[in-house]
C-alpha cells in the first residue's frame, strides 16, 4: 500500500497555524515568533514533511544549485578542485551539478551550458583553458541569463568573473629553480596546443632562459599531442639528441610522469642522470604512476574551487549588477624527488 505524501496543509493542521505561516517558516521569507517557528518545525519533524524543491524554485525563481562544467571528471587532476567545490557548496548550502565534457569537447560544453542556464541552476562555473571554449563563454555572456565564473580562461574583450592562475610566472620560477640547481641545458615538453595555459607556460620557460642568457638548443622544445602520454615519446626524442638536456621542464605533471617513465625505460636514473620537473602538483598521477614524487609547481586548486562557489553565492545573494571579479592566483614550487643539483659527468 502506497503511503500518502505529507502536504503543507497537514503540517499547518498539526501546528495549528495557517498554510501561509508554514510557507514562511519553510522558505525563510518572513519573521515569525520563536514559539510559532518551533511549533511548525516540530510538526515538520513529526510528520516527516519534505518540501517540494521544484515547486519552491518556481515560486522563488531560484534552484539553490550551481552547475560546474569541467573537461573530464575522471582525470585525477580535478581531485583537489572538486574537493574545493564540494566543501564550499556545503558551507553555502548550495547543491552542485557536475557536467563532464570528455576531452574538452566544445559541443558537449555548449550543450551542458545551454541546459544548465535554462532554469536548471542559478549559476555556472566553467573550468578550462581551451581556446575552443570561447564560443561557450560568449554564449554565457551574450545570453545574460545567468551568473557565471570562468576558471583558467580569459577570453579577450569579455568583462566577466575570472579566476586565473599565474602560469607564466609559475613556469618562469620553475626554470629558474632548475638554473639555481646548476642546470643550463634545460628542455621543455609543451602541453596540449589547444590550451591557453600551454602557451603561458611555454612563454615562462622562454623568458627564464633569456633572462639567464641561456641558449635554447635545437630540439630542446618538444611539442606533445593532446594526450599527456606523448610525454613518453617526447622525452625519448630529447634523450636521442647528440647532447641531451640535463633537466626537463614539463608543462604538467601528467606529461612529467611519462617523461620519467621514458628515462627509466632507457636505464637512466631520475634525478641523478636527468632532472624532471612538472606543473600542477597533482595529488594523484595518471595510469598508476609508481616513480619518484615529481618536483612541481603548485597551483591552489582547492582554494580556487572554494572561492568560485563563494563568489557566485555572494553575487546571487546581492542580486545587483556588479563589476566583474578578476583574481590571479600565484603558484609555489614544491620540492620532491625528481630534481637534484647538476653534477658534470
DOVOLUM-586946 format. One record per residue (C-alpha): residue in three letters; chain; x, y, z; residue number from 1. Coordinates in nm, 3 decimals. Layout:
BEGIN
ALA | A | X | Y | Z | NUM
...
This chain:
BEGIN
UNK | A | 0.000 | 0.000 | 0.000 | 1
UNK | A | 0.142 | 0.340 | -0.103 | 2
UNK | A | 0.192 | 0.583 | 0.184 | 3
UNK | A | 0.019 | 0.920 | 0.142 | 4
UNK | A | 0.260 | 1.209 | 0.088 | 5
UNK | A | 0.257 | 1.463 | 0.372 | 6
UNK | A | 0.146 | 1.804 | 0.246 | 7
UNK | A | 0.198 | 2.157 | 0.373 | 8
UNK | A | -0.171 | 2.152 | 0.468 | 9
UNK | A | -0.106 | 1.858 | 0.701 | 10
UNK | A | 0.177 | 2.047 | 0.868 | 11
UNK | A | -0.040 | 2.357 | 0.914 | 12
UNK | A | -0.315 | 2.149 | 1.073 | 13
UNK | A | -0.073 | 1.973 | 1.312 | 14
UNK | A | 0.092 | 2.303 | 1.416 | 15
UNK | A | -0.244 | 2.483 | 1.433 | 16
UNK | A | -0.126 | 2.764 | 1.203 | 17
UNK | A | -0.213 | 2.880 | 0.855 | 18
UNK | A | -0.057 | 2.734 | 0.540 | 19
UNK | A | 0.099 | 3.075 | 0.477 | 20
UNK | A | 0.276 | 3.061 | 0.811 | 21
UNK | A | 0.422 | 2.719 | 0.731 | 22
UNK | A | 0.536 | 2.854 | 0.396 | 23
UNK | A | 0.712 | 3.147 | 0.567 | 24
UNK | A | 0.896 | 2.910 | 0.801 | 25
UNK | A | 0.999 | 2.671 | 0.522 | 26
UNK | A | 1.110 | 2.942 | 0.279 | 27
UNK | A | 1.252 | 3.172 | 0.547 | 28
UNK | A | 1.084 | 3.465 | 0.375 | 29
UNK | A | 0.942 | 3.640 | 0.678 | 30
UNK | A | 0.985 | 3.658 | 1.053 | 31
UNK | A | 0.765 | 3.452 | 1.280 | 32
UNK | A | 0.774 | 3.432 | 1.657 | 33
UNK | A | 1.009 | 3.174 | 1.809 | 34
UNK | A | 0.711 | 2.987 | 1.952 | 35
UNK | A | 0.537 | 2.958 | 1.615 | 36
UNK | A | 0.863 | 2.865 | 1.443 | 37
UNK | A | 0.922 | 2.586 | 1.696 | 38
UNK | A | 0.566 | 2.453 | 1.659 | 39
UNK | A | 0.596 | 2.438 | 1.281 | 40
UNK | A | 0.939 | 2.273 | 1.292 | 41
UNK | A | 0.813 | 2.015 | 1.543 | 42
UNK | A | 0.520 | 1.936 | 1.313 | 43
UNK | A | 0.754 | 1.900 | 1.014 | 44
UNK | A | 0.973 | 1.654 | 1.206 | 45
UNK | A | 0.680 | 1.454 | 1.344 | 46
UNK | A | 0.512 | 1.418 | 1.005 | 47
UNK | A | 0.834 | 1.376 | 0.805 | 48
UNK | A | 0.736 | 1.660 | 0.574 | 49
UNK | A | 0.971 | 1.725 | 0.280 | 50
UNK | A | 0.914 | 2.047 | 0.084 | 51
UNK | A | 0.880 | 2.014 | -0.292 | 52
UNK | A | 1.207 | 2.169 | -0.407 | 53
UNK | A | 1.098 | 2.202 | -0.768 | 54
UNK | A | 0.782 | 2.384 | -0.671 | 55
UNK | A | 0.971 | 2.615 | -0.435 | 56
UNK | A | 1.219 | 2.702 | -0.709 | 57
UNK | A | 0.935 | 2.803 | -0.939 | 58
UNK | A | 0.797 | 3.038 | -0.676 | 59
UNK | A | 1.133 | 3.181 | -0.574 | 60
UNK | A | 1.285 | 3.161 | -0.925 | 61
UNK | A | 1.590 | 3.002 | -0.762 | 62
UNK | A | 1.713 | 2.643 | -0.760 | 63
UNK | A | 1.987 | 2.680 | -0.495 | 64
UNK | A | 2.212 | 2.485 | -0.731 | 65
UNK | A | 2.533 | 2.571 | -0.915 | 66
UNK | A | 2.637 | 2.396 | -1.235 | 67
UNK | A | 3.004 | 2.309 | -1.285 | 68
UNK | A | 3.138 | 2.219 | -1.629 | 69
UNK | A | 3.485 | 2.061 | -1.647 | 70
UNK | A | 3.677 | 1.879 | -1.918 | 71
UNK | A | 3.689 | 1.532 | -1.763 | 72
UNK | A | 3.574 | 1.444 | -1.413 | 73
UNK | A | 3.768 | 1.116 | -1.435 | 74
UNK | A | 4.101 | 1.297 | -1.469 | 75
UNK | A | 4.294 | 1.280 | -1.138 | 76
UNK | A | 4.394 | 1.643 | -1.199 | 77
UNK | A | 4.049 | 1.756 | -1.079 | 78
UNK | A | 4.071 | 1.584 | -0.740 | 79
UNK | A | 4.159 | 1.891 | -0.530 | 80
UNK | A | 3.945 | 2.127 | -0.736 | 81
UNK | A | 3.636 | 1.911 | -0.687 | 82
UNK | A | 3.703 | 1.890 | -0.313 | 83
UNK | A | 3.707 | 2.270 | -0.306 | 84
UNK | A | 3.378 | 2.292 | -0.497 | 85
UNK | A | 3.208 | 2.044 | -0.266 | 86
UNK | A | 3.336 | 2.197 | 0.060 | 87
UNK | A | 3.224 | 2.548 | -0.034 | 88
UNK | A | 2.888 | 2.417 | -0.157 | 89
UNK | A | 2.826 | 2.262 | 0.184 | 90
UNK | A | 2.925 | 2.585 | 0.359 | 91
UNK | A | 2.698 | 2.800 | 0.141 | 92
UNK | A | 2.406 | 2.549 | 0.133 | 93
UNK | A | 2.418 | 2.512 | -0.245 | 94
UNK | A | 2.386 | 2.190 | -0.437 | 95
UNK | A | 2.634 | 2.132 | -0.719 | 96
UNK | A | 2.564 | 1.973 | -1.055 | 97
UNK | A | 2.878 | 1.837 | -1.226 | 98
UNK | A | 2.898 | 1.807 | -1.604 | 99
UNK | A | 3.193 | 1.635 | -1.769 | 100
UNK | A | 3.294 | 1.710 | -2.128 | 101
UNK | A | 3.533 | 1.429 | -2.219 | 102
UNK | A | 3.842 | 1.554 | -2.398 | 103
UNK | A | 3.726 | 1.913 | -2.362 | 104
UNK | A | 3.473 | 1.867 | -2.645 | 105
UNK | A | 3.328 | 2.211 | -2.713 | 106
UNK | A | 2.994 | 2.079 | -2.845 | 107
UNK | A | 2.937 | 1.893 | -2.519 | 108
UNK | A | 3.021 | 2.206 | -2.321 | 109
UNK | A | 2.781 | 2.416 | -2.528 | 110
UNK | A | 2.502 | 2.163 | -2.474 | 111
UNK | A | 2.567 | 2.150 | -2.099 | 112
UNK | A | 2.577 | 2.528 | -2.062 | 113
UNK | A | 2.253 | 2.576 | -2.258 | 114
UNK | A | 2.083 | 2.310 | -2.048 | 115
UNK | A | 2.209 | 2.445 | -1.715 | 116
UNK | A | 2.127 | 2.808 | -1.794 | 117
UNK | A | 1.768 | 2.721 | -1.882 | 118
UNK | A | 1.650 | 2.738 | -1.520 | 119
UNK | A | 1.828 | 2.423 | -1.401 | 120
UNK | A | 2.082 | 2.607 | -1.184 | 121
UNK | A | 2.135 | 2.961 | -1.054 | 122
UNK | A | 2.494 | 2.996 | -1.175 | 123
UNK | A | 2.754 | 2.822 | -1.388 | 124
UNK | A | 3.125 | 2.766 | -1.322 | 125
UNK | A | 3.323 | 2.683 | -1.634 | 126
UNK | A | 3.668 | 2.534 | -1.580 | 127
UNK | A | 3.923 | 2.501 | -1.857 | 128
UNK | A | 4.170 | 2.691 | -2.069 | 129
UNK | A | 4.086 | 2.558 | -2.414 | 130
UNK | A | 4.092 | 2.823 | -2.686 | 131
UNK | A | 3.787 | 2.649 | -2.834 | 132
UNK | A | 3.586 | 2.736 | -2.521 | 133
UNK | A | 3.538 | 3.091 | -2.648 | 134
UNK | A | 3.203 | 3.009 | -2.811 | 135
UNK | A | 3.073 | 2.867 | -2.481 | 136
UNK | A | 3.186 | 3.173 | -2.285 | 137
UNK | A | 3.038 | 3.413 | -2.540 | 138
UNK | A | 2.704 | 3.232 | -2.516 | 139
UNK | A | 2.702 | 3.283 | -2.139 | 140
UNK | A | 2.797 | 3.648 | -2.181 | 141
UNK | A | 2.554 | 3.733 | -2.458 | 142
UNK | A | 2.253 | 3.538 | -2.330 | 143
UNK | A | 2.278 | 3.723 | -1.994 | 144
UNK | A | 2.056 | 3.456 | -1.840 | 145
UNK | A | 2.276 | 3.350 | -1.556 | 146
UNK | A | 2.564 | 3.439 | -1.325 | 147
UNK | A | 2.886 | 3.264 | -1.421 | 148
UNK | A | 3.256 | 3.234 | -1.341 | 149
UNK | A | 3.542 | 3.131 | -1.567 | 150
UNK | A | 3.835 | 2.945 | -1.412 | 151
UNK | A | 4.164 | 2.941 | -1.605 | 152
UNK | A | 4.032 | 3.104 | -1.920 | 153
UNK | A | 4.049 | 3.465 | -2.029 | 154
UNK | A | 3.861 | 3.539 | -2.349 | 155
UNK | A | 3.988 | 3.877 | -2.476 | 156
UNK | A | 3.739 | 4.160 | -2.460 | 157
UNK | A | 3.491 | 3.988 | -2.231 | 158
UNK | A | 3.428 | 4.151 | -1.894 | 159
UNK | A | 3.319 | 3.865 | -1.669 | 160
UNK | A | 3.417 | 3.689 | -1.347 | 161
UNK | A | 3.757 | 3.524 | -1.394 | 162
UNK | A | 3.974 | 3.324 | -1.156 | 163
UNK | A | 4.316 | 3.285 | -1.319 | 164
UNK | A | 4.650 | 3.121 | -1.242 | 165
UNK | A | 4.982 | 3.298 | -1.298 | 166
UNK | A | 5.104 | 3.021 | -1.528 | 167
UNK | A | 5.366 | 3.242 | -1.691 | 168
UNK | A | 5.521 | 3.335 | -1.355 | 169
UNK | A | 5.499 | 2.979 | -1.227 | 170
UNK | A | 5.680 | 2.837 | -1.529 | 171
UNK | A | 5.943 | 3.109 | -1.516 | 172
UNK | A | 6.010 | 3.033 | -1.149 | 173
UNK | A | 6.030 | 2.660 | -1.225 | 174
UNK | A | 6.301 | 2.710 | -1.486 | 175
UNK | A | 6.492 | 2.949 | -1.260 | 176
UNK | A | 6.473 | 2.685 | -0.988 | 177
UNK | A | 6.644 | 2.439 | -1.225 | 178
UNK | A | 6.902 | 2.702 | -1.317 | 179
UNK | A | 6.976 | 2.761 | -0.950 | 180
UNK | A | 7.040 | 2.388 | -0.923 | 181
UNK | A | 7.322 | 2.431 | -1.177 | 182
UNK | A | 7.135 | 2.321 | -1.490 | 183
UNK | A | 7.197 | 2.516 | -1.811 | 184
UNK | A | 7.082 | 2.261 | -2.070 | 185
UNK | A | 6.710 | 2.275 | -1.992 | 186
UNK | A | 6.447 | 2.141 | -2.230 | 187
UNK | A | 6.071 | 2.189 | -2.233 | 188
UNK | A | 5.791 | 1.949 | -2.321 | 189
UNK | A | 5.483 | 2.154 | -2.408 | 190
UNK | A | 5.128 | 2.055 | -2.324 | 191
UNK | A | 4.805 | 2.042 | -2.524 | 192
UNK | A | 4.839 | 2.301 | -2.806 | 193
UNK | A | 4.471 | 2.397 | -2.775 | 194
UNK | A | 4.517 | 2.528 | -2.419 | 195
UNK | A | 4.593 | 2.882 | -2.310 | 196
UNK | A | 4.799 | 2.753 | -2.017 | 197
UNK | A | 5.031 | 2.570 | -2.257 | 198
UNK | A | 5.126 | 2.898 | -2.425 | 199
UNK | A | 5.166 | 3.078 | -2.092 | 200
UNK | A | 5.394 | 2.811 | -1.951 | 201
UNK | A | 5.596 | 2.796 | -2.273 | 202
UNK | A | 5.643 | 3.173 | -2.260 | 203
UNK | A | 5.753 | 3.148 | -1.896 | 204
UNK | A | 6.016 | 2.890 | -1.994 | 205
UNK | A | 6.149 | 3.109 | -2.276 | 206
UNK | A | 6.159 | 3.420 | -2.053 | 207
UNK | A | 6.360 | 3.243 | -1.781 | 208
UNK | A | 6.611 | 3.109 | -2.034 | 209
UNK | A | 6.653 | 3.451 | -2.197 | 210
UNK | A | 6.689 | 3.638 | -1.869 | 211
UNK | A | 6.959 | 3.393 | -1.764 | 212
UNK | A | 7.131 | 3.425 | -2.105 | 213
UNK | A | 7.094 | 3.054 | -2.171 | 214
UNK | A | 7.054 | 2.915 | -2.520 | 215
UNK | A | 6.754 | 2.705 | -2.610 | 216
UNK | A | 6.929 | 2.435 | -2.810 | 217
UNK | A | 6.786 | 2.278 | -3.126 | 218
UNK | A | 6.540 | 2.007 | -3.033 | 219
UNK | A | 6.505 | 2.126 | -2.673 | 220
UNK | A | 6.143 | 2.230 | -2.726 | 221
UNK | A | 5.922 | 1.927 | -2.777 | 222
UNK | A | 5.555 | 1.958 | -2.869 | 223
UNK | A | 5.326 | 1.696 | -2.720 | 224
UNK | A | 4.992 | 1.598 | -2.867 | 225
UNK | A | 4.658 | 1.642 | -2.694 | 226
UNK | A | 4.740 | 1.324 | -2.497 | 227
UNK | A | 4.973 | 1.354 | -2.198 | 228
UNK | A | 5.104 | 1.003 | -2.276 | 229
UNK | A | 5.300 | 1.160 | -2.561 | 230
UNK | A | 5.537 | 1.278 | -2.287 | 231
UNK | A | 5.698 | 0.934 | -2.321 | 232
UNK | A | 5.780 | 0.987 | -2.692 | 233
UNK | A | 5.886 | 1.348 | -2.643 | 234
UNK | A | 6.128 | 1.252 | -2.365 | 235
UNK | A | 6.277 | 0.983 | -2.587 | 236
UNK | A | 6.325 | 1.243 | -2.860 | 237
UNK | A | 6.518 | 1.458 | -2.613 | 238
UNK | A | 6.730 | 1.166 | -2.499 | 239
UNK | A | 6.809 | 1.080 | -2.863 | 240
UNK | A | 6.979 | 1.419 | -2.913 | 241
UNK | A | 7.357 | 1.418 | -2.956 | 242
UNK | A | 7.379 | 1.632 | -2.642 | 243
UNK | A | 7.066 | 1.566 | -2.434 | 244
UNK | A | 6.943 | 1.810 | -2.170 | 245
UNK | A | 7.032 | 1.767 | -1.806 | 246
UNK | A | 6.686 | 1.884 | -1.696 | 247
UNK | A | 6.338 | 1.885 | -1.849 | 248
UNK | A | 6.056 | 2.119 | -1.751 | 249
UNK | A | 5.721 | 1.965 | -1.845 | 250
UNK | A | 5.403 | 2.163 | -1.899 | 251
UNK | A | 5.216 | 1.948 | -1.646 | 252
UNK | A | 5.267 | 1.660 | -1.405 | 253
UNK | A | 5.089 | 1.405 | -1.623 | 254
UNK | A | 5.339 | 1.468 | -1.903 | 255
UNK | A | 5.622 | 1.466 | -1.648 | 256
UNK | A | 5.514 | 1.124 | -1.519 | 257
UNK | A | 5.555 | 0.979 | -1.868 | 258
UNK | A | 5.884 | 1.160 | -1.918 | 259
UNK | A | 6.014 | 0.989 | -1.602 | 260
UNK | A | 5.893 | 0.651 | -1.730 | 261
UNK | A | 6.079 | 0.709 | -2.058 | 262
UNK | A | 6.400 | 0.790 | -1.872 | 263
UNK | A | 6.368 | 0.474 | -1.662 | 264
UNK | A | 6.297 | 0.275 | -1.979 | 265
UNK | A | 6.636 | 0.392 | -2.111 | 266
UNK | A | 6.810 | 0.279 | -1.795 | 267
UNK | A | 6.859 | 0.633 | -1.662 | 268
UNK | A | 6.818 | 0.746 | -1.303 | 269
UNK | A | 6.590 | 1.035 | -1.206 | 270
UNK | A | 6.715 | 1.277 | -1.084 | 271
UNK | A | 7.079 | 1.163 | -1.079 | 272
UNK | A | 7.110 | 1.132 | -1.459 | 273
UNK | A | 6.837 | 1.372 | -1.562 | 274
UNK | A | 6.610 | 1.601 | -1.361 | 275
UNK | A | 6.240 | 1.628 | -1.443 | 276
UNK | A | 6.003 | 1.899 | -1.324 | 277
UNK | A | 5.628 | 1.929 | -1.370 | 278
UNK | A | 5.345 | 2.176 | -1.312 | 279
UNK | A | 5.019 | 2.137 | -1.111 | 280
UNK | A | 5.147 | 1.933 | -0.813 | 281
UNK | A | 4.882 | 1.670 | -0.878 | 282
UNK | A | 4.772 | 1.466 | -0.578 | 283
UNK | A | 4.711 | 1.161 | -0.798 | 284
UNK | A | 4.905 | 1.090 | -1.117 | 285
UNK | A | 4.758 | 0.900 | -1.413 | 286
UNK | A | 4.790 | 0.534 | -1.501 | 287
UNK | A | 4.921 | 0.409 | -1.167 | 288
UNK | A | 5.245 | 0.603 | -1.174 | 289
UNK | A | 5.487 | 0.448 | -0.925 | 290
UNK | A | 5.801 | 0.654 | -0.982 | 291
UNK | A | 5.965 | 0.916 | -0.760 | 292
UNK | A | 5.743 | 1.202 | -0.645 | 293
UNK | A | 5.760 | 1.478 | -0.902 | 294
UNK | A | 5.902 | 1.818 | -0.812 | 295
UNK | A | 5.637 | 2.057 | -0.935 | 296
UNK | A | 5.469 | 2.397 | -0.940 | 297
UNK | A | 5.161 | 2.400 | -0.721 | 298
UNK | A | 4.852 | 2.593 | -0.816 | 299
UNK | A | 4.593 | 2.634 | -0.540 | 300
UNK | A | 4.315 | 2.429 | -0.700 | 301
UNK | A | 4.134 | 2.355 | -0.373 | 302
UNK | A | 4.126 | 2.727 | -0.286 | 303
UNK | A | 4.008 | 2.819 | -0.635 | 304
UNK | A | 3.727 | 2.563 | -0.616 | 305
UNK | A | 3.619 | 2.710 | -0.280 | 306
UNK | A | 3.647 | 3.071 | -0.398 | 307
UNK | A | 3.447 | 3.015 | -0.717 | 308
UNK | A | 3.145 | 2.881 | -0.524 | 309
UNK | A | 3.170 | 3.159 | -0.266 | 310
UNK | A | 3.195 | 3.422 | -0.537 | 311
UNK | A | 2.877 | 3.317 | -0.719 | 312
UNK | A | 2.700 | 3.271 | -0.384 | 313
UNK | A | 2.780 | 3.628 | -0.282 | 314
UNK | A | 2.675 | 3.771 | -0.617 | 315
UNK | A | 2.350 | 3.575 | -0.620 | 316
UNK | A | 2.267 | 3.699 | -0.271 | 317
UNK | A | 2.334 | 4.062 | -0.361 | 318
UNK | A | 2.102 | 4.040 | -0.659 | 319
UNK | A | 2.258 | 4.354 | -0.805 | 320
UNK | A | 2.466 | 4.416 | -1.113 | 321
UNK | A | 2.827 | 4.447 | -1.001 | 322
UNK | A | 3.165 | 4.491 | -1.162 | 323
UNK | A | 3.319 | 4.156 | -1.267 | 324
UNK | A | 3.565 | 4.000 | -1.025 | 325
UNK | A | 3.907 | 3.915 | -1.168 | 326
UNK | A | 4.159 | 3.736 | -0.944 | 327
UNK | A | 4.500 | 3.594 | -1.029 | 328
UNK | A | 4.643 | 3.324 | -0.803 | 329
UNK | A | 5.014 | 3.278 | -0.752 | 330
UNK | A | 5.194 | 2.945 | -0.755 | 331
UNK | A | 5.472 | 2.793 | -0.548 | 332
UNK | A | 5.743 | 2.534 | -0.609 | 333
UNK | A | 5.706 | 2.208 | -0.422 | 334
UNK | A | 6.037 | 2.024 | -0.392 | 335
UNK | A | 6.008 | 1.647 | -0.410 | 336
UNK | A | 6.228 | 1.377 | -0.564 | 337
UNK | A | 6.288 | 1.436 | -0.936 | 338
UNK | A | 6.529 | 1.732 | -0.931 | 339
UNK | A | 6.884 | 1.748 | -0.793 | 340
UNK | A | 7.197 | 1.960 | -0.828 | 341
UNK | A | 7.367 | 1.922 | -1.164 | 342
UNK | A | 7.691 | 1.729 | -1.145 | 343
UNK | A | 7.908 | 1.727 | -1.457 | 344
UNK | A | 7.968 | 1.372 | -1.571 | 345
